Amino acid sequence: MRFGYAGAVALVLMSVMTSAQARELNRKQIEMCRWGSEVARSAQHSKLSGTTLWRARENLKTRKYPERWMPRMALGITEQTYASRSRLQPASVKKTYYDGCIRHERNRIARR
């Protein structure tokens, strides 16, 4: 009997966990990851082409951003990219950033 209850509890927990993981990201979260990956790609391209961090920052300041949080996030992504010793191609950096961002957002949703 004890195993019957444990099995039932395990099934309920598994179904709850699957439903939490089944929730998909909304359009805004996907766009944020896409935008951030493009910033990371651009920063890696600038870094590999020899552009200084100072010049990259100045270029970011002249851009127009539709959201208030975007300039600070773009600066953070660029500084992290320049601080890394990675010599990956910009397309690889873009894909890595996008995949990591999507994974992070899905984990954030699952924790709710």
Secondary structure, DSSP 8 states (H G I E B T S, - for coil): -HHHHHHHHHHHHHHHHHHHHH----HHHHHHHHHHHHHHHHHHHHHHTT--HHHHHHHHHHS--SSTTHHHHHHHHHHHHHHS-----HHHHHHHHHHHHHHHHHHHHHH-
